[in-house]
């Protein structure tokens, strides 16, 4: 059975509820669900129904709520009294959607869907509309490769702003920085940080920062189409000298 979550918004006589069929999914996959509209005792007009994909990020002024994607479900319309509508939707998650579903991340950062009725209601994250976002395949391949080399994911930070890797700019206005730490003692490095930036041609650029010996070392990797055929453990070992 599909898990179903409801984030209901009362709007006078009518009620609008969003049902998410697959709230646990990978970055880059498509969120499926439906918006359920129940008419009240009288007819009612609304300006729109729109789904907003939102995330929390750290910024210069503290926590910020960022818009990652949006999907119009309905334009201006009249909701007849007593009606029951089902409006199915497909909302593709951007490949750079922040990941929060990993044992090292503790459910952070928050990623959720807000049902916007153009009524000025708050866009905060309710319990029922949050998403569990898993690492996309390329990120998972990198984490497994680093793990085989003795480095484990320790956490990640979500920052507002644009990341640049290999001359390519991130597309979301935010980026996630992954922190890896050595599993055993004896390393001269204290941590490795990874930032992934996908472009519009199927290439993911990876910025690698290595902290240790009082200095930081930086390099970049490219994960092109056909990346599955690459031995990333061997590639990282050769590039980083692990």
C-alpha positions as CSV (number, residue, x, y, z in Angstrom):
1,X,0.0,0.0,0.0
2,X,1.1,3.5,-0.7
3,X,1.6,5.7,2.3
4,X,-0.7,8.7,2.2
5,X,-0.1,12.0,4.0
6,X,-2.6,14.9,4.2
7,X,-1.9,18.6,4.6
8,X,-5.3,20.2,4.8
9,X,-5.9,23.9,4.5
10,X,-9.3,25.2,5.5
11,X,-10.5,28.1,3.3
12,X,-13.9,29.3,4.5
13,X,-16.5,26.8,3.4
14,X,-14.3,24.7,1.2
15,X,-11.4,22.4,2.2
16,X,-8.4,21.6,0.1
17,X,-6.1,18.7,1.0
18,X,-3.0,17.4,-0.6
19,X,-2.3,13.7,-0.7
20,X,1.3,12.5,-1.4
21,X,1.6,9.0,-2.7
22,X,5.4,8.7,-2.4
23,X,6.8,11.2,0.2
24,X,10.0,9.1,0.4
25,X,11.9,9.5,-2.9
26,X,15.3,10.4,-4.4
27,X,16.4,13.8,-5.6
28,X,15.5,13.9,-9.3
29,X,12.5,11.6,-9.0
30,X,8.9,12.6,-9.5
31,X,6.5,13.3,-6.5
32,X,3.1,11.9,-7.2
33,X,-0.2,12.7,-5.5
34,X,-3.5,14.5,-5.8
35,X,-5.1,17.6,-4.5
36,X,-8.6,16.9,-3.0
37,X,-11.1,19.7,-3.1
38,X,-14.3,19.5,-1.0
39,X,-16.9,22.1,-1.5
40,X,-18.5,23.8,1.5
41,X,-22.1,24.9,2.2
42,X,-21.9,27.6,-0.4
43,X,-20.1,28.2,-3.7
44,X,-16.6,29.8,-3.3
45,X,-14.1,31.3,-5.6
46,X,-10.3,30.9,-5.3
47,X,-7.5,32.6,-7.2
48,X,-5.4,29.4,-7.7
49,X,-4.2,26.1,-6.4
50,X,-0.4,25.8,-6.7
51,X,2.1,23.3,-5.1
52,X,5.4,24.8,-3.8
53,X,8.4,22.6,-3.1
54,X,10.2,24.3,-0.2
55,X,13.3,23.8,1.9
56,X,15.0,25.4,4.9
57,X,18.5,26.7,4.5
58,X,21.0,28.7,6.5
59,X,21.5,32.3,5.3
60,X,23.1,35.5,6.4
61,X,20.0,36.4,8.4
62,X,19.5,33.0,9.9
63,X,17.2,30.3,8.6
64,X,15.5,30.9,5.3
65,X,12.7,29.2,3.4
66,X,13.6,28.7,-0.2
67,X,11.4,27.9,-3.2
68,X,12.9,24.9,-5.1
69,X,10.1,24.2,-7.6
70,X,6.4,25.0,-8.2
71,X,3.5,23.3,-10.0
72,X,0.2,25.0,-11.0
73,X,-2.7,22.7,-10.2
74,X,-5.6,25.1,-11.0
75,X,-6.1,28.6,-12.0
76,X,-9.0,30.9,-10.8
77,X,-12.1,28.8,-10.4
78,X,-15.4,28.5,-8.6
79,X,-15.7,25.6,-6.1
80,X,-19.4,24.5,-6.2
81,X,-21.1,23.8,-2.8
82,X,-20.8,20.1,-1.9
83,X,-18.4,19.2,-4.8
84,X,-15.7,16.6,-4.5
85,X,-12.7,17.0,-6.9
86,X,-9.6,14.9,-7.3
87,X,-6.8,16.7,-9.1
88,X,-3.8,14.4,-9.7
89,X,-0.3,15.9,-10.1
90,X,3.3,14.9,-10.9
91,X,5.9,17.2,-9.5
92,X,9.5,16.4,-10.6
93,X,12.1,17.1,-7.9
94,X,15.2,19.0,-9.1
95,X,18.3,16.8,-9.1
96,X,19.8,19.2,-6.5
97,X,16.9,18.9,-4.1
98,X,18.5,18.7,-0.6
99,X,18.9,15.2,0.8
100,X,17.6,14.6,4.4
101,X,17.0,10.8,4.5
102,X,20.3,9.4,5.7
103,X,21.3,8.1,9.2
104,X,24.0,10.9,9.4
105,X,21.5,13.7,8.7
106,X,18.8,13.3,11.3
107,X,16.0,14.4,9.0
108,X,17.6,17.8,8.2
109,X,17.2,20.0,6.3
110,X,13.4,20.2,6.2
111,X,11.9,19.7,2.7
112,X,8.2,20.0,2.3
113,X,5.2,20.7,-0.1
114,X,3.1,23.7,0.6
115,X,-0.4,24.0,-1.0
116,X,-0.7,27.7,-2.0
117,X,-4.2,29.1,-2.4
118,X,-3.1,32.7,-2.8
119,X,-4.6,33.5,0.6
120,X,-1.3,34.5,2.3
121,X,-1.2,31.6,4.6
122,X,2.2,30.6,6.2
123,X,4.6,28.4,4.3
124,X,5.9,26.6,7.4
125,X,6.6,22.8,7.4
126,X,3.7,20.8,8.8
127,X,4.3,17.2,10.0
128,X,2.1,15.8,7.3
129,X,3.6,17.3,4.1
130,X,7.3,16.8,4.7
131,X,9.4,14.8,2.3
132,X,12.1,12.2,3.0
133,X,14.6,12.8,0.3
134,X,17.2,10.1,-0.4
135,X,20.6,10.6,-2.0
136,X,20.4,10.4,-5.8
137,X,22.3,7.5,-7.5
138,X,25.5,9.6,-8.2
139,X,25.7,10.8,-4.6
140,X,25.1,7.3,-3.3
141,X,27.9,6.0,-5.6
142,X,30.3,8.6,-4.2
143,X,29.4,7.9,-0.6
144,X,29.9,4.2,-1.1
145,X,33.3,4.8,-2.8
146,X,34.5,7.0,0.1
147,X,33.3,4.5,2.6
148,X,35.4,1.8,1.0
149,X,38.3,4.1,1.3
150,X,37.7,4.7,5.1
151,X,35.6,7.9,5.0
152,X,32.0,8.1,6.3
153,X,29.3,10.7,6.0
154,X,29.2,12.7,9.2
155,X,26.7,15.4,8.3
156,X,25.7,18.0,5.8
157,X,24.9,21.7,5.7
158,X,22.4,23.5,3.6
159,X,23.3,27.0,2.5
160,X,21.4,29.7,0.7
161,X,23.4,31.0,-2.3
162,X,24.8,29.7,-5.5
163,X,27.6,27.1,-5.7
164,X,30.1,27.2,-8.6
165,X,32.0,24.1,-9.7
166,X,34.0,23.9,-12.9
167,X,32.5,27.1,-14.2
168,X,29.0,25.8,-13.7
169,X,26.5,27.5,-11.4
170,X,23.9,25.8,-9.3
171,X,20.3,26.2,-10.4
172,X,18.4,26.3,-7.1
173,X,19.8,29.3,-5.2
174,X,21.0,27.0,-2.5
175,X,23.5,24.1,-2.1
176,X,24.2,21.2,0.2
177,X,27.7,20.6,1.5
178,X,28.5,17.1,2.6
179,X,31.0,16.4,5.4
180,X,33.0,13.2,5.6
181,X,35.3,12.1,8.4
182,X,37.8,9.3,8.6
183,X,36.6,6.1,10.2
184,X,39.9,5.3,11.8
185,X,42.8,7.4,13.3
186,X,46.0,7.9,11.5
187,X,44.9,10.2,8.7
188,X,46.6,13.6,8.2
189,X,43.3,14.9,7.0
190,X,40.5,15.8,9.4
191,X,37.6,16.0,7.0
192,X,36.5,16.0,3.3
193,X,33.7,18.2,2.1
194,X,31.7,17.5,-1.1
195,X,29.4,19.9,-3.1
196,X,27.5,18.5,-6.1
197,X,26.3,20.8,-8.9
198,X,24.3,19.3,-11.7
199,X,24.2,21.1,-15.1
200,X,21.4,21.0,-17.7
201,X,23.3,18.4,-19.9
202,X,23.4,15.4,-17.5
203,X,26.8,16.2,-16.0
204,X,27.3,16.5,-12.2
205,X,30.3,18.5,-11.1
206,X,31.7,17.6,-7.6
207,X,33.8,20.1,-5.6
208,X,36.1,18.4,-3.1
209,X,37.7,20.3,-0.2
210,X,40.2,18.4,2.0
211,X,41.0,19.9,5.4
212,X,44.3,18.9,7.1
213,X,47.9,19.9,7.9
214,X,46.7,23.4,8.6
215,X,45.8,23.8,4.9
216,X,42.8,23.1,2.6
217,X,43.3,21.3,-0.7
218,X,40.7,21.5,-3.4
219,X,39.9,19.6,-6.6
220,X,36.9,18.9,-8.8
221,X,35.4,15.7,-10.3
222,X,33.0,15.3,-13.3
223,X,30.3,12.6,-13.3
224,X,29.2,12.5,-16.9
225,X,26.4,10.4,-18.5
226,X,27.7,6.8,-18.3
227,X,29.1,7.5,-14.8
228,X,27.9,4.0,-13.8
229,X,30.7,2.4,-15.8
230,X,33.4,4.2,-13.8
231,X,35.1,2.6,-10.8
232,X,34.7,5.6,-8.5
233,X,36.7,3.9,-5.7
234,X,39.7,3.7,-8.0
235,X,39.1,7.1,-9.4
236,X,38.9,8.8,-6.0
237,X,41.9,6.9,-4.7
238,X,44.0,8.0,-7.7
239,X,42.8,11.7,-7.6
240,X,43.1,12.1,-3.9
241,X,46.0,9.8,-3.2
242,X,44.0,7.8,-0.6
